[in-house]
Each structure stands twice: as structure tokens, then as C-alpha cells.
Amino acid sequence: MRFFSVFLILVLFLTACGSGNQNILYIETHTSIIKVGERISLTAVATEIIESPPEWEVYELDGGTLMRTSGNQVTYIAPSYAGTYRVIARATRLNGEKVRAVQTIIVQPQISIEPAFVRVAPGETFAFTAKVKGVDSSKIQWSVDEYDGGSITSVGMYTAPVNPGLFTVVATVLTDGRPTATATVQVD
């Protein structure tokens, strides 16, 4: 029984201590979700003195770029294609132990509808265009918000209802986060 108690205390102690490098280095940013081509600032924060400023890298090939690759603060520029990417900061503790922090960044596509407003007659058709950056345009889903607001095809061809009103056409990108854009249709 005594051996078991000593063993249990040792296991609890080692579990509490961990490997010694947990939470030594972490990355701060105001957001981890950005759009294609946008920039964000990343700051490496060490909870103890480290040997030198961290070295940075983007883990995925074509996963974006860094304005510089060393220092406590860097600027990440999102790639031209939506996805999930990782930025890694590496540093060395004074005892020589290597530590790292990883920040996952979700890059969402940009979407807009042209035109943003259109006036049509009841029953008339109109072709909307979705402008997207960062994803294949085949990943767009079209819809009309209002139940009686007309209909729209998978390629953006809108058919107005017979009743007048103000309606909303929505284009949704079928990716993580499902970014959307809207256009207003006035039927009269």
C-alpha cells in the first residue's frame, strides 16, 4: 500500500510539472479568422526570459507569408485561397530547451454580389453575379431570404414574384464559416 501511495504521488507530481515547456511561449492576435489577402499582426509572448527573439514560419506550403521571420511581432498576410493555416513561433529557453507556439488562422473567401441593388417588374428574370476570391465559384449557393420573394437558380438567375415588395438575394460560400453576400431586389 505504501508503494502505491508513493507511486501515485510521483505520478501526480510529474503530471502537474508536465514537460517543463508548456505555456512558456504563446501567440497573441486580435483575431484568428481573416479574409483572403488580409493581414493580421501576431505577437509572441514568453512567460520567462528566452535566449533570443522567436523565429517564425508558416507551416503549410502556400499558406500565406510573413513580413519578417524573426522578432516578437510579425505580420501575417493571408494567401489567395481560403483554408486553415498554422503559423509557428519557435524559441529557445535559457537552459537550451526548444519551445514553440502554434496559431491556427482560418482564411475565409471574399464574396460580393453584383449588382447590390436591382429593380425589376413582377415575374421578370434577372441574372446576378457572385464575385469571389479564394474559392472556386462552383462553391456558391444562391437563395432568397423571404418565402414569397421569388426564386433563384444555382447560377444566380432570379425570377421575381408576382407580388411587389423588397426582397433579399443571398449568395453563400459553401466553406467553413459560410461567408455570405446579399443584394436587394425591389419588385414593382
Number of C-alpha atoms within 10 A of each C-alpha: 6 7 8 9 10 11 12 12 12 12 12 12 11 12 10 10 11 10 8 11 13 12 13 17 22 19 19 13 13 9 11 14 14 18 22 22 19 15 17 17 15 21 17 24 18 19 9 11 11 19 14 13 18 24 18 23 19 19 14 11 8 12 23 23 17 20 12 13 17 17 14 17 20 19 15 23 19 25 19 19 20 23 19 15 19 16 21 18 27 18 23 18 17 12 8 10 12 13 20 20 21 18 17 14 20 20 26 27 26 20 21 19 20 14 14 15 14 13 14 16 15 17 16 14 16 16 13 21 15 22 14 18 18 18 20 13 15 10 12 24 19 23 20 20 14 12 8 13 24 24 19 21 12 12 15 21 15 23 19 26 20 15 14 15 14 13 20 17 24 22 26 19 25 17 14 13 13 13 17 18 19 22 18 17 23 17 21 15
